[in-house]
Each structure stands twice: as C-alpha cells, then as structure tokens.
Amino acid sequence: MYDPRMVQPMRDEVTRLGVKELKTPAEVDAALSGAKGTSLVFVNSVCGCAAGNARPALKILMTSAVKPDRAFTVFAGQDREATDKARGYFTGQPPSSPCFVLLKDGAVVGMLHRHDIEGRMAPDIAADLEEAVKAHAAAR
C-alpha cells in the first residue's frame, strides 16, 4: 500500500473533474450494479503513464462536450478491495492499471489497457475515449 498522503494529490486531480471516487467494495456495487447508460471507470495508479498520459486524458474527456453518463475511479495499490471489486465488473478483461473501462448498461463495451496508454499522448487517448462514449451513447 502506498502512503495515503502521497496519493492524495493523484486522487484530487481526478475528483476535481467530477469523477466519483469509489473506495470500498460496497461503493463499487452501489455505483455499478444495475447501472443504466454509460459508466466510465478509471483505475488510477501512481505510475508515470497515469500521471503523464491517463489523468491528463481523463481531464480532456471530462472537460469536453462528450462525457459518459457517470464517471468513477478506483485507486490500484491503495484501495485494493474496491479495485478488485471493480475489476469483477470488467468481465473477460485482464487486470490493468492504469486503465479506462467503458460499461454500457453494466456490460464492458470498451477498455483501454495500460499498453494502450503507455507512450501515447493524452489528446490521442482522450479521442479514443470520446469516440467510444459517442458510439455507445448514441446506441441507447
């Protein structure tokens, strides 16, 4: 586990965008069980690709006109039980952090794994997220 004081700025960077933090398995279930519409889950991390690529991409998405119905975050390496519970909703996907998972009516419809984030620029990652949200929001 990382020191909570060390990760707080990384948490704040995400929650300032209006992304709801889920710290317990019960919070994950309340947010994702039976959810209708689009839900984006960001698995946050202390790694460099989270800081340099993933969180900036999330900021671009959350300040654009294209947003999921709901956005949530869990913090890998900090809130282990909540992260494990969230990963249980990512049916058929291997664990990855950081990562973005888009669910539509509770089913995974898209995922950007760590290898889709590393070495890419935040605007390109955000464009992939916007495209996925548009495709699945339109299919309601």
N, C-alpha and C positions, 0 to 999 in steps of 0.2 A: 504494500500500500504506500502510496505517496503521501507526503506531509500535506494535510488539508490546506495549510497556509500557502503552500507552493502552488497548488492547483486552483485556488480561488480566483485569481485573475483570468485563468482559462475558462472557468465556469462563467464568470461575469461577462466575458466577451461574447458568449453565446446567449445568455439570458437577457442581456440588454437588447437583443434583437427581437425579443418577444417569443423566444423558444422556451418552452416549459421544461424545466429540469425534473427528471424522474429519478429519485434517489433510493426508492425501495421497490421490492417486487410488487407490493400492493399498489403503489402508484403506477407502475408499468401496466398492471392488469386493468386498473381503472381507466387508463388512457387508451389502451389498445384493444381490449376485449370488446368485441361487438362494434367497434368504431366504423362509422359510415363515411364515405368520401375518401379524400386523400390525407394520409398521415405521413409526414417525413420524420424519420428517426435518425438523428446524428449521433454516432458513437464517437464521443470526444476522446482525446488522448493527449499525453504530454509530448509526443514525438514531434520532430521537426516538420514532417509533412502535414500534421494537424495545424501547427502554428503558421506555417508559410503558405499552405495551399487550401486545406479543408475549411478552417474557420473563416478565412477571407472569402472563399467561395460561398459559404453559408451567408455571410453578410451581404454579398451581392444579390443572392437569391431573395433574402428576406427584406431587402430594400427595393426590390423590383416590383413591377405590377403583377408578376406571375408568382403566386405563392400556393403552397398546399393548404388544404383546409385547416390543418393543425400541424404544428412542428414541435417535436420533442427531442430531448437529449438525455443520454446516459453517459457516465464517465468511466471508461475502462481503466482499470488499475486503481480506482478509487471506490466506486460503488459497485463492487463485484457482483453482489446478488441481484441488483437491479439490472446490470448489464447482462448477466446470464439469463434473466427472465426475458428481457427484450430480445435477446438472440433466439429464444424459444419461439418467438413470433416470426422469425426470419426463415421460414420453412425451406429446407433444401439448400441453404446458403452456409458456407463455412464461416467461422468467426473471423472478423477482421476489425482492426482499429488503426486509424480512424476509418469510418465508412459512413455512407449515407444509404438508407433503405427507404424506398417509397412503397407504402402499402395503399391499396385501394380496397375499401370495404373489408379490411383486415387481412387481405392476401398480398404477398410480395409481388409487385409488378416491376420493380427495378432496384438495382443495387450498384453502387459504386464502391468497390473494394479498395483497400489500401493501394493495391497495384494500379488502380485506375486513377489514383490521386497523386501518388509519388511522381515527381518530375514533371508535373503539368502545372500550367498557370491557373490561378484562381478563376479568371474570367471564362476559361475553357470548361472548367469543372462546373461552374455556375450555369453555363449554357447547356450542358448535359442535363443538369437538374431541372432547369426551366423547361426544356424540351419534354422531359418525362412528365413533369407536372401538367403541362399543357395537354399532352396526349391523353392522360388519364382523367383529367378534369373534364375534358370535352366528351369523354365517353360515358358520362353519368347518365 
